[in-house]
Amino acid sequence: MNVLLWVLQVALAFLYGAGGSYKAFKFDALAKQMRVLPPGGWRVLGVLEMLGAVLLIVPAAAKWMPVLTPIAAAALALETLGLAALYPRHSLKLAVTNPTAWAVVMGLLAAFVAYGRTALSPLG
């Protein structure tokens, strides 16, 4: 279980880091394409996602305050599932390009990491 959680943590850290950097630095293009949030909202979410990506890996790997890892995973899950609730305003088409499906999957995986690092295979 520990190996599975590490694999998920690394994958989620990469995805949240990439998505967060896009939201933080390309927020004008994103705000024009998806008007669910203002540009400042996208920037804040991007910074939150990049911070969460770092906290998914660094505290657990360094064995320094490993309790931050499940907290970061839970925060990312809440943020992503909250966005998944807003995305249907943008598009209701069932397609690969619809962000709702991706947000739900990533949110559920982050929630599983939070649960796994709290109950199944705690760190420290």
N, C-alpha and C positions, 0 to 999 in steps of 0.2 A: 504494500500500500504506500509505503514511503517513497518508493521509486516512481510510482504513478503520480503521486502528488508533486514530486519535484519536476517531472516532465510537464505536467499541467502548469505549474508555476512559471517555468521558463517560457513555455509557449504563450501563456497569457501575458507575461511581462513583455515579450516581444510585440505581441499584437496591441496591447495597451500603450506601449511606448511609441509605436509607429502611429497608431490612431491619435494618441494625445498630441504628438508633435504636429501632425497635420491640422488638428483642431486649433492648436495654439498659434501656429505660424501661418496657416493658410485660411484663417477664419473668415476673411472677406469673401473668398470664393465659395466657402461652405455656407455662409449666411445667405448668399445670393441663390444658391441652389436649393437649400432647405431653410425655409423661413420659420421653423419651429421655435428657434431661439434667436435673440439679437447677437450681433458679432461679439460683444463682450461676454455673453454667456458661453459661446463656443470656446473662447479663449480660456475662461475659468475652468471649464470642463477638460480642456486639453492639458492644462497644468496639473489638475487633479489626477488625470489618467497617467501622466508621466511620473508624478510622485508615487502613485500607487504601483506602477511598474517597477520602480526602484525598490519600494518597500516589500514587494513580493519576493525578492531575491536576497537583497543585501543583509537584512537582519538575520534571516535564517542561515545564510551561508557563513556569516561572520560570527554566528552564535552570540550576537550582541542584541539584546532586547528582542528575542524571537517572537514575543507576543504581538509585535507590530505586523507580522506577516498575515495572520488570520484577520486582524483588524483591517488591514489594507484590502484583503480579498473581499471582505464583507462590504466595505465602502465602495469598491469597484462594482460589486454585484448590484448594490442598491442604485448606484449612478447609472449603470447600464440598463437595468430593468426599468428604471424611471424614464430613460430615453426611449426605450422600446415602447413605452406607453404613449410617448409623444410622436413617434415616427409615423403612425397611421394617418396623421394629419397631412403628411407629405405624400404618401402613396399607399394605396390599398391593393396594388397589383401583387399577385403571388409570383415573384420572379427572384432570380438569384441576386439581382441588383437592389432589391428591396432591403433596406437596412434593418427592418424589424426582425427578420429571421436571424441575421447575424448577431444582433444585440441580445436577443433572447438566449441564443446558444452560449455566447460569451458570458452573459450574466449568470446563467445556470452553472457554467463551469467555474466561475469565480466563487459562487455560493458553495459549490462542492469543495473547493479548496479551503474556504473558510471553515466549513464544517469538518473537513478531514483534518486540518491542522489544529482544530480545537478538540475533537472527540476521537477520531480514528487513529491518528498518528501524530500526536502533539510534538512540537519542537521543544528542545531544551530538556 
